[in-house]
Amino acid sequence: MIRALVGAVAGAIAGAGFYLSWWIWFPTLCEPDDGPGCGVAVIAMLPVFLCGWMLVGSTLVFLTLKVLKRRSPWPAAGLGCALWVPLWFVFVLVAMVMTVWREAGLIGVPVVSYLLGAVFTGREPRSSAHGDEVAATP
């Protein structure tokens, strides 16, 4: 439960930061009379914004799990970061079929990706009746 909460909060911070920095940065670059330069700027800067906020979200997941002394913070951060791209494709496909609020995807995709990354990577070992740690069965 704690891992899911950590993932969701880190994803919400990364998603909100991505959304706010994107819309603060690009209205100054994309005036209506700019022509094709705006499109090139958006395509060129998207990986920079995406990687920057992926790094922020992954760092938040890693450091929070490390401070809470939970198992496997690196895989949780890595899987959460890796899930951004496939979840964006899913969101774009859903948005093509349905009317979807764009901001829901900009903030929701990082929340879901870090939540899944944190939940699916760190199972705590079960303990036996004597207090010894027993390896978790797959």
N, C-alpha and C positions, 0 to 999 in steps of 0.2 A: 504494500500500500504506500509506504514511504517512497519507494522507487518511482512509482507511478506519479505521485505528487511532485517529486523533484523533476521528473521529465516534463510534466505538463507545465510547471512554472517556468522552467528554463526555456521551453519552446514558446511560451507566451511572451517572455521577455525578448527572445530572438525574433519572433514574428512581429511583435509590435515595433521593435527597433528597425527591422527591415522595412516595414510599411511606412513608418514615419520618416526614415532617412530617404527612402525612395521618393516620396511625394514632396518632401522639402527640397531635395536636390533637383529633380527634373522639371518642375514648373519654371524654374529660372532658365533652363536650357531650351525648353520646348515652347517657344512663343508661336502663335499661329502663323506668322509670316516667315518662320525659319526655313521652311522647305525640307528637303531630304536630310539635312544635317542632324535633325532631331532623331530620326530613326537610327542613324549610325551611332549616335551617342548613347541611345538606350541599349542597343545591342552590345556595344563595347563595354558599358558600365555594369550591365546585369551580372556577369560573373564576379566582378569585384564586390558588388553589394552582397551577392549570394554567399560567396566564400567568407566575407567578413562576418556576416551574421551567423553563418554556420560555425565559425570559430568561436564566436561569443557563446552560442548555445552549448556547444560541446565543452567549452571551458567551464561553464556554469554547472553542467551535469557532472563533469569529472570532479571539480573541487567540492561540490556539495556532497557527493557520494563518498569522497575521500574523508571529508570532515566528519561525516556520520559513520565512518568506518564500515561502510557496506562493501560487499564483494564486487569485483570486476567493474571498476569505474571506466577503464579504457574502452572495453567493448561496448558499454552503454553509450558512451559519447560517440564512438565511431559508427555504430549502427544507426543512431539517431541522425547523424550527419549524412550517412549514406542513403537514408530513406527519403530525404528531401526531394531528390530528382524523380524517383518513381511516383511518389505521392503527388508531385506537381503534374505529371502526365495524367494520372487518374483524375485530378481536379479539373484539368483542361478538358478531358473527355466528358466529364459530368457537366461542365459548364457549357459544352457545345450542345448537349441534349436538353438541359434544363436551364432555366433562368436562375443563376446563382449570384449572390452578392460577392463581388470581386474581393472585397476586404476579408470576407470569411476565409477565402483560400490563402490570402497573404499571411494571415495570422494563424489560421487553423492548421495548415500543412506542417509548420514547425512544431506546433503543440502535439499533433498526432505522431510525428516522426520521433521526437524525443521521448514521448510517453511510451511508444512501442519499443524503442531502443532500450530504455531503462527497465521495462518490465521483462522483456524476453532475454536479457543477458545475465541477470544476476539472481540465481536462485540460492537462497541461504541453505546451508547443509542442515539436514535434520539431526536432532540429537537423540541418542539412545536413552534408555531408562536410567543409565548410570551417569549421564552427563557427557559421555564421549560423543564426538562428532561422527556421524555416519555419512558416507558419500550419498548424495541424492541420486536416485535411480532416474534414468532418462525417460 
